[in-house]
């Protein structure tokens, strides 16, 4: 009996920290921003906070800041990791980033500036997610989603004025859908992604026409 109590106690100790590892994304972001021991927040800090639970989790963390207007430099810090991570999802690989990306950072105040705007929306979204249309988030489905997110990540990285917000929203919706096995959210993300591609292509075409007009009239 004494040995049984010891084993039970050990298992209770193991179970104790598990809820901490399953914090919602809004809680994780708030906790990182509230940590006064940090002067800066690096990409590797975000990866450690997620404990590398899934490629989709990291994709969500790197895409979300681009959904809202952010301080200059945020896209350059968070955009490149999206290319790596979405490609890894497409190939079915575990999350990994080279040190040159993982060590990049921003000040904690800049991090908090978008966390304060993103987490309330994320917390509301988390309450709406539930497992449905599971075939969409199957292993094969995740690879297809990863390919779509990779295309959107390339668009997000392009220097187009406000051209990163809709692709980032589409990637975030699909990543949330994959994490919670909610195929409906993935489908909504796909629709937003197609819409963003149409809008961005229109902007690029308009800029190209304007540039051609200036060149022709300059000579």
RODO-2510 file (C-alpha; in nm, 4 decimals, decimal comma):
residues 219
     n   res          X          Y          Z
     1     x     0,0000     0,0000     0,0000
     2     x     0,2817     0,2374     0,0883
     3     x     0,4466     0,1711    -0,2449
     4     x     0,1143     0,2296    -0,4222
     5     x     0,0746     0,5673    -0,2530
     6     x     0,4251     0,6669    -0,3617
     7     x     0,3522     0,5707    -0,7240
     8     x     0,0203     0,7582    -0,7161
     9     x     0,1957     1,0617    -0,5716
    10     x     0,4578     1,0488    -0,8462
    11     x     0,1891     1,0362    -1,1137
    12     x     0,0082     1,3322    -0,9549
    13     x     0,3370     1,5222    -0,9722
    14     x     0,3697     1,4381    -1,3400
    15     x     0,0142     1,5428    -1,4155
    16     x     0,0551     1,8731    -1,2312
    17     x     0,2535     2,0687    -1,4921
    18     x     0,0651     1,9317    -1,7922
    19     x    -0,2044     2,2021    -1,7948
    20     x     0,0767     2,4593    -1,8007
    21     x     0,2067     2,3001    -2,1201
    22     x    -0,1384     2,3245    -2,2728
    23     x    -0,1960     2,6929    -2,2179
    24     x    -0,3897     2,8698    -2,4868
    25     x    -0,1912     3,0820    -2,7288
    26     x    -0,3359     3,4038    -2,5912
    27     x    -0,2096     3,3067    -2,2440
    28     x     0,1367     3,2165    -2,3753
    29     x     0,1756     3,5489    -2,5544
    30     x     0,0588     3,7428    -2,2478
    31     x     0,3007     3,5515    -2,0251
    32     x     0,5982     3,6260    -2,2493
    33     x     0,5115     3,9954    -2,2666
    34     x     0,4608     4,0161    -1,8894
    35     x     0,8005     3,8630    -1,8076
    36     x     0,9921     4,1645    -1,6751
    37     x     1,3164     3,9656    -1,6660
    38     x     1,3386     4,0026    -2,0442
    39     x     1,4568     4,3155    -2,2167
    40     x     1,4094     4,1589    -2,5598
    41     x     1,2003     3,8744    -2,7014
    42     x     1,3743     3,6495    -2,9533
    43     x     1,2384     3,3964    -3,2000
    44     x     1,3971     3,1187    -2,9944
    45     x     1,2107     3,2487    -2,6862
    46     x     0,8832     3,1975    -2,8716
    47     x     0,9877     2,8489    -2,9799
    48     x     1,0793     2,7524    -2,6240
    49     x     0,7498     2,8909    -2,4916
    50     x     0,5614     2,6692    -2,7356
    51     x     0,7912     2,3785    -2,6458
    52     x     0,7936     2,2939    -3,0204
    53     x     0,4465     2,1367    -2,9837
    54     x     0,3675     2,1648    -3,3525
    55     x     0,4725     2,3442    -3,6676
    56     x     0,1214     2,4926    -3,6871
    57     x     0,1606     2,6424    -3,3380
    58     x     0,4777     2,8254    -3,4364
    59     x     0,3290     2,9338    -3,7694
    60     x     0,0406     3,0898    -3,5787
    61     x     0,2752     3,2756    -3,3440
    62     x     0,4777     3,4187    -3,6313
    63     x     0,1775     3,5048    -3,8506
    64     x    -0,0434     3,6726    -3,5901
    65     x     0,1678     3,9884    -3,5383
    66     x     0,1342     4,0669    -3,9097
    67     x    -0,2471     4,0670    -3,8938
    68     x    -0,2445     4,4105    -3,7271
    69     x    -0,0234     4,7156    -3,7911
    70     x     0,3059     4,6546    -3,6124
    71     x     0,6270     4,8474    -3,5378
    72     x     0,8779     4,8692    -3,8248
    73     x     1,0943     4,5591    -3,8490
    74     x     0,8373     4,3143    -3,7139
    75     x     0,7677     4,1625    -4,0547
    76     x     1,1385     4,1125    -4,1226
    77     x     1,1779     3,9299    -3,7898
    78     x     0,8687     3,7123    -3,8189
    79     x     0,8264     3,6809    -4,1962
    80     x     1,1320     3,4694    -4,2770
    81     x     1,0558     3,2016    -4,0141
    82     x     0,7139     3,1587    -4,1776
    83     x     0,8850     3,0515    -4,5011
    84     x     1,0791     2,7833    -4,3151
    85     x     0,7879     2,6658    -4,1019
    86     x     0,5246     2,6511    -4,3757
    87     x     0,7683     2,4571    -4,5939
    88     x     0,8254     2,2176    -4,3029
    89     x     0,4501     2,1689    -4,2615
    90     x     0,4199     2,0987    -4,6346
    91     x     0,6964     1,8368    -4,6081
    92     x     0,5670     1,6912    -4,2796
    93     x     0,8833     1,7864    -4,0876
    94     x     0,9309     1,8835    -3,7224
    95     x     0,9772     2,2581    -3,6506
    96     x     1,3342     2,3861    -3,6781
    97     x     1,4915     2,7234    -3,7477
    98     x     1,8577     2,8132    -3,8132
    99     x     2,0355     3,0116    -3,5438
   100     x     2,0552     3,3226    -3,7608
   101     x     1,6720     3,3375    -3,7473
   102     x     1,6152     3,1876    -3,4014
   103     x     1,8433     3,4477    -3,2379
   104     x     1,6706     3,7527    -3,3918
   105     x     1,4757     3,9614    -3,1416
   106     x     1,2665     4,2709    -3,0707
   107     x     1,2260     4,4794    -2,7574
   108     x     0,9712     4,3599    -2,5035
   109     x     0,7825     4,6889    -2,5343
   110     x     0,7443     4,6378    -2,9109
   111     x     0,6328     4,2801    -2,8475
   112     x     0,3732     4,4017    -2,5970
   113     x     0,2456     4,6646    -2,8393
   114     x     0,1003     4,4025    -3,0715
   115     x     0,0303     4,1388    -2,8053
   116     x    -0,2176     4,3797    -2,6474
   117     x    -0,4056     4,4026    -2,9776
   118     x    -0,3778     4,0418    -3,0903
   119     x    -0,4548     3,8394    -2,7768
   120     x    -0,8126     3,9658    -2,7183
   121     x    -0,9065     3,8608    -3,0725
   122     x    -0,7212     3,5319    -3,0354
   123     x    -0,8927     3,4541    -2,7036
   124     x    -1,2352     3,5049    -2,8625
   125     x    -1,1374     3,2858    -3,1581
   126     x    -1,0168     3,0076    -2,9266
   127     x    -1,3650     2,9825    -2,7741
   128     x    -1,5194     2,9217    -3,1179
   129     x    -1,2848     2,6461    -3,2323
   130     x    -1,3886     2,2800    -3,2104
   131     x    -1,3036     1,9542    -3,3942
   132     x    -1,5067     1,9206    -3,7186
   133     x    -1,4566     1,8256    -4,0831
   134     x    -1,1607     1,6205    -3,9630
   135     x    -1,0657     1,4922    -4,3099
   136     x    -0,9414     1,8440    -4,3937
   137     x    -0,6846     1,8327    -4,1117
   138     x    -0,5620     1,4792    -4,1810
   139     x    -0,1890     1,4182    -4,2356
   140     x    -0,2286     1,4629    -4,6115
   141     x    -0,4536     1,7644    -4,5567
   142     x    -0,1924     1,9295    -4,3356
   143     x     0,0674     1,9010    -4,6116
   144     x    -0,1677     2,0648    -4,8605
   145     x    -0,2441     2,3387    -4,6064
   146     x     0,1302     2,3844    -4,5556
   147     x     0,1758     2,4371    -4,9293
   148     x    -0,0996     2,6994    -4,9376
   149     x     0,0506     2,8739    -4,6353
   150     x     0,3935     2,8706    -4,8011
   151     x     0,2566     3,0572    -5,1046
   152     x     0,0904     3,3099    -4,8738
   153     x     0,4099     3,3447    -4,6682
   154     x     0,5991     3,4374    -4,9854
   155     x     0,3362     3,7025    -5,0622
   156     x     0,3547     3,8266    -4,7022
   157     x     0,7315     3,8713    -4,7305
   158     x     0,7011     4,0913    -5,0410
   159     x     0,7430     4,4686    -4,9829
   160     x     0,3850     4,5585    -5,0758
   161     x     0,2153     4,8369    -4,8714
   162     x    -0,0304     4,6673    -4,6295
   163     x     0,0083     4,3535    -4,8422
   164     x     0,0983     4,1387    -4,5439
   165     x    -0,2212     4,1698    -4,3375
   166     x    -0,4663     3,9556    -4,5387
   167     x    -0,2129     3,6762    -4,6137
   168     x    -0,1190     3,6736    -4,2432
   169     x    -0,4864     3,6493    -4,1456
   170     x    -0,5375     3,3588    -4,3864
   171     x    -0,2305     3,1769    -4,2504
   172     x    -0,3471     3,2370    -3,8907
   173     x    -0,6947     3,0993    -3,9604
   174     x    -0,5541     2,7870    -4,1242
   175     x    -0,2986     2,7361    -3,8446
   176     x    -0,5710     2,7672    -3,5799
   177     x    -0,7835     2,5190    -3,7740
   178     x    -0,4985     2,2676    -3,7894
   179     x    -0,4203     2,3045    -3,4180
   180     x    -0,7790     2,2467    -3,3061
   181     x    -0,8687     2,0071    -3,5916
   182     x    -1,1329     2,2527    -3,7077
   183     x    -1,1720     2,2041    -4,0828
   184     x    -1,4257     2,4843    -4,1073
   185     x    -1,1676     2,7413    -3,9964
   186     x    -0,9200     2,5984    -4,2453
   187     x    -1,1763     2,6460    -4,5241
   188     x    -1,2397     3,0049    -4,4136
   189     x    -0,8633     3,0621    -4,4146
   190     x    -0,8398     2,9274    -4,7701
   191     x    -1,1139     3,1676    -4,8850
   192     x    -0,9359     3,4620    -4,7183
   193     x    -0,6096     3,3466    -4,8762
   194     x    -0,7585     3,3415    -5,2274
   195     x    -0,9087     3,6861    -5,1673
   196     x    -0,5725     3,8190    -5,0488
   197     x    -0,3995     3,6824    -5,3590
   198     x    -0,6536     3,8575    -5,5825
   199     x    -0,6108     4,1883    -5,3980
   200     x    -0,2310     4,1697    -5,3861
   201     x    -0,2068     4,0768    -5,7546
   202     x    -0,4284     4,3775    -5,8322
   203     x    -0,2015     4,6061    -5,6312
   204     x     0,1102     4,4673    -5,7997
   205     x    -0,0476     4,5116    -6,1446
   206     x    -0,1455     4,8713    -6,0624
   207     x     0,2077     4,9488    -5,9388
   208     x     0,3579     4,7933    -6,2495
   209     x     0,1327     5,0011    -6,4751
   210     x     0,2185     5,3176    -6,2818
   211     x     0,5911     5,2437    -6,3071
   212     x     0,5617     5,1760    -6,6820
   213     x     0,3681     5,5003    -6,7296
   214     x     0,6376     5,6988    -6,5476
   215     x     0,9155     5,5353    -6,7497
   216     x     0,7445     5,5984    -7,0841
   217     x     0,6744     5,9619    -6,9980
   218     x     1,0224     6,0244    -6,8618
   219     x     1,1912     5,9736    -7,1991
***
